[in-house]
Amino acid sequence: MMLVDLKLGEVYQGLVYLYEAERNPPMMKAHRHEELEANIVLSGMLSYIICGKKYSFSKGDIIWLFPGQEHQLIQQTVDLQSMVLVFKSDLVKRTCSQKEYAILTRKNPSGIFSRRMDPEAIKQIEQVCQSLMEDNPDADTLNQCLGFGQDASWSYWHGDPDMLNAGLHYLLIRCWKCYLAGKQFGESTILHPSIQKAVDLINDNRTALNLAELAQQSGMSEAYLSRLFKRQMGIAIKDYRNSVRLSRFLEGYGNGLGKTISDAIHDAGFGSYSQFYKCFKKAYGYGPQEYNRQLKSIRS
């Protein structure tokens, strides 16, 4: 289970930022982090794999992701905007002293915690988030550097830590109350064991299997595996595999000061630079040279 460092300094009890698909192609790696996370979908749609099931969320949904809960973003629409709130465990423990909030202190409670929120409640929470985000780094830097970010040396900062921490204290309680008052819904797909096997094989960076090998090890024909994968995952198996490889490249290349780009491409599982370039350009809308220019801009 991959543990991701969200790059929060000791002075910060969490963070708030707006995740935007147009700034941030999905990093399709199963992971978890030590912090409690809440996502509020403001527009568009996204899908996660959580505990062997695929869940899809759309405008108005709040999703709670707990520290021991491995999750993997597998699909997002180009218009996706999601308010992301992250809370360190110390803040959660200090804030959640009453019984109705106790579940938030748990590391990995069973089930999925998502409901459709009241539009007016979302509007009020968004206003608080926007006021806290005024002292955030710029939106491009946040979307590119958090989590599987480009620059491993980058860390989150905020212009007023005391205001941020006070706001997070309020937002944690407010979001949970709005969650409890929301409408329950259930849009999930239990992954076929062979599809889950194929996902695990692709996610394993020690393997570089072609479709025939994936089908054989998953116990299906190539054609049926391709059809069922697209039906259940909402993405073609080829596109999913290339997105995972891009995630590996970004993780391996980091801030461009370690591995060479050629080594990072090879280690990510791409067969050639031309294959990598095509996938990279499709995901980001620009080539690796522009990517390097952005890295230099972030470092400066």
Protein Blocks (a to p, Z undefined) as FASTA:
>chain_A
ZZddehiafklgbdcddddfkloccdddddddfbdcddddfbhcddddeehiacdddehi
acdddfklccddfbdcfkbccddddddfklmmmmmmcfklmmmmpmbdgdjddddddfkl
mmmmmmmmmmmmmmgccfklmmmmgojafblmbccddfblmlmmmmmmmmmmmmmmmmmm
mccddddddddfklmmmmmmmmpmkbccdfklmmmmnopafklmmmmmmmmnopafklmm
mmmmmmmmmmmnmnopmccfklmmmmnopabfklmmmmmmmmnopafklmmmmmmmmmZZ
